[in-house]
Amino acid sequence: MATGRTHRPATRSRGIPEATVARLPLYLRALTALSERSVPTVSSEELATAAGVNSAKLRKDFSYLGSYGTRGVGYDVEYLVYQISRELGLTQDWPVVIVGIGNLGAALANYGGFASRGFRVAALIDADPTMAGKPVAGIPVQHTDELEKIITDNGVSIGVIATPAGAAQQVCDRLVAAGITSILNFAPTVLTVPDGVDVRKVDLSIELQILAFHEQRKAGEEVAAPEEAAGAVPPPPVAHRAPSGGPAADSGRQGPDGDVPAVMPA
């Protein structure tokens, strides 16, 4: 059994590293913004900055796609949008089912970016019988009793779990048994899945904790800097050694106060 593994698309068979695959959506987002502004070409440096990576890494990533740009011109924006979309499988329609229509599930259902990126919310599912039939984002919520039939009827291969942690594994097991092979997990728990099923985990609390760590570290550095500038950290004591043969040499090399040796005898 495997847990919490990342989605591995068919591109791995073509030798594209997982790290590169993980950066392709970043490039696509930056390129889409450029396309919406009718920018025809972009340099590797400009695109790398927009995507938050360095230009050498970007050029290496694009080499796996067979795209090298034109010296002095850069990359054709529209062609790269198509090329990366094709590589990520976004040139086809992916039906998605969302299980757990609480606040988070409803927010996901209302997110307008799915359709423009090749994903169609095929169904919303919840265990609460009072939710059945209620429209969310224009889609009627269906009860979990219908989960397997919904997946089969809609040809769903991607499931989104937005349930409480305690229900997530059971929902995951039902999704897998119904034929789901890719799961996006928003529940604050680690899911156990069989080989061949890929899971991407999104945990907002963990991301906030990481940010809190960095905030605490930055605050500590800001406090330490003025103290160091003001000389708050005393210099290490300087050892005093009497001249060879002098009186102090015979008295055990005493420190400046005459009672604690400043330098331990050899």
Backbone hydrogen bonds, N-H to C=O, Kabsch-Sander energy under -0.5 kcal/mol:
donor,donor_aa,acceptor,acceptor_aa,energy
2,A,193,V,-2.4
4,G,191,L,-1.1
12,R,9,P,-1.7
13,S,10,A,-1.5
14,R,11,T,-1.5
15,G,12,R,-1.7
16,I,11,T,-1.5
21,V,17,P,-2.2
22,A,18,E,-2.3
23,R,19,A,-0.9
23,R,20,T,-0.7
24,L,20,T,-1.3
26,L,23,R,-0.6
27,Y,23,R,-1.9
28,L,24,L,-2.6
29,R,25,P,-2.3
30,A,26,L,-2.0
31,L,27,Y,-2.9
32,T,28,L,-2.7
33,A,29,R,-1.7
34,L,30,A,-1.8
35,S,31,L,-2.7
36,E,32,T,-2.3
37,R,33,A,-0.9
37,R,34,L,-0.6
38,S,35,S,-1.8
39,V,34,L,-2.4
42,V,75,Y,-1.8
47,L,43,S,-2.4
48,A,44,S,-2.5
49,T,45,E,-2.1
50,A,46,E,-2.0
51,A,47,L,-2.0
52,G,48,A,-1.2
53,V,48,A,-2.4
58,L,54,N,-2.0
59,R,55,S,-2.6
60,K,56,A,-2.0
61,D,57,K,-2.6
62,F,58,L,-2.7
63,S,59,R,-1.3
64,Y,60,K,-0.9
64,Y,61,D,-0.9
65,L,61,D,-0.5
65,L,62,F,-0.7
66,G,63,S,-0.8
67,S,62,F,-2.5
68,Y,66,G,-0.5
70,T,74,G,-2.2
73,V,70,T,-2.3
74,G,70,T,-3.3
75,Y,42,V,-3.3
77,V,40,P,-2.3
77,V,75,Y,-0.6
80,L,76,D,-2.2
81,V,77,V,-2.4
82,Y,78,E,-2.1
83,Q,79,Y,-2.9
84,I,80,L,-2.9
85,S,81,V,-2.1
86,R,82,Y,-2.6
87,E,83,Q,-2.1
88,L,84,I,-2.3
89,G,86,R,-1.0
90,L,85,S,-3.3
91,T,85,S,-0.5
92,Q,89,G,-0.7
94,W,118,G,-2.1
96,V,120,R,-3.2
97,V,158,I,-1.7
98,I,123,A,-2.2
99,V,97,V,-0.5
99,V,160,V,-3.1
100,G,98,I,-0.5
100,G,125,I,-3.5
102,G,100,G,-0.6
106,A,102,G,-2.5
107,A,103,N,-1.9
108,L,104,L,-2.4
109,A,105,G,-2.2
110,N,106,A,-1.8
111,Y,107,A,-0.5
111,Y,108,L,-1.0
114,F,111,Y,-0.7
116,S,112,G,-0.6
117,R,113,G,-0.6
117,R,114,F,-1.4
118,G,115,A,-1.4
119,F,114,F,-2.5
120,R,94,W,-2.6
122,A,96,V,-2.6
122,A,120,R,-1.0
123,A,96,V,-1.2
124,L,140,P,-0.6
125,I,98,I,-2.8
126,D,142,Q,-2.3
131,M,128,D,-1.7
132,A,128,D,-0.6
132,A,129,P,-0.6
133,G,141,V,-3.4
134,K,131,M,-2.2
136,V,139,I,-2.6
139,I,136,V,-1.8
141,V,134,K,-2.5
142,Q,124,L,-3.0
144,T,126,D,-1.1
146,E,143,H,-2.0
147,L,144,T,-1.9
150,I,146,E,-2.7
151,I,147,L,-2.3
152,T,148,E,-2.2
153,D,149,K,-3.0
154,N,150,I,-1.9
155,G,151,I,-0.7
155,G,152,T,-0.7
156,V,151,I,-1.8
157,S,95,P,-0.9
158,I,95,P,-0.9
159,G,182,S,-2.5
160,V,97,V,-3.0
161,I,184,L,-2.7
162,A,99,V,-3.1
162,A,160,V,-0.6
167,A,164,P,-1.2
168,A,164,P,-0.9
168,A,165,A,-0.7
169,Q,165,A,-0.6
171,V,167,A,-2.1
172,C,168,A,-2.8
173,D,169,Q,-2.7
174,R,170,Q,-2.0
175,L,171,V,-2.6
176,V,172,C,-2.6
177,A,173,D,-2.4
178,A,174,R,-1.6
179,G,176,V,-1.5
180,I,175,L,-2.6
181,T,157,S,-1.2
182,S,157,S,-1.3
183,I,198,D,-2.8
184,L,159,G,-2.7
185,N,183,I,-0.6
185,N,200,R,-3.2
186,F,161,I,-2.9
186,F,184,L,-0.6
187,A,161,I,-0.5
189,T,187,A,-2.5
193,V,2,A,-2.6
193,V,191,L,-0.6
197,V,194,P,-1.6
198,D,181,T,-2.5
199,V,5,R,-1.6
200,R,183,I,-2.6
202,V,185,N,-3.0
203,D,201,K,-0.5
204,L,202,V,-0.6
207,E,203,D,-1.7
208,L,204,L,-2.2
209,Q,205,S,-2.2
210,I,206,I,-2.2
211,L,207,E,-1.9
212,A,208,L,-2.4
213,F,209,Q,-2.1
214,H,210,I,-1.9
215,E,211,L,-2.5
216,Q,212,A,-2.5
217,R,213,F,-2.2
218,K,214,H,-2.7
219,A,215,E,-2.3
220,G,216,Q,-2.1
221,E,217,R,-2.1
222,E,218,K,-2.0
223,V,219,A,-1.7
224,A,220,G,-2.2
225,A,221,E,-2.0
227,E,223,V,-1.2
228,E,224,A,-2.4
229,A,225,A,-2.3
230,A,226,P,-1.9
231,G,228,E,-1.1
232,A,227,E,-3.1
239,A,237,P,-0.5
242,A,240,H,-0.5
246,G,243,P,-2.4
249,A,246,G,-0.5
250,D,246,G,-0.9
250,D,247,P,-0.7
251,S,247,P,-0.6
251,S,248,A,-0.7
252,G,249,A,-0.7
253,R,248,A,-1.8
255,G,260,V,-0.9
258,G,255,G,-1.8
262,A,253,R,-0.7
263,V,253,R,-0.7
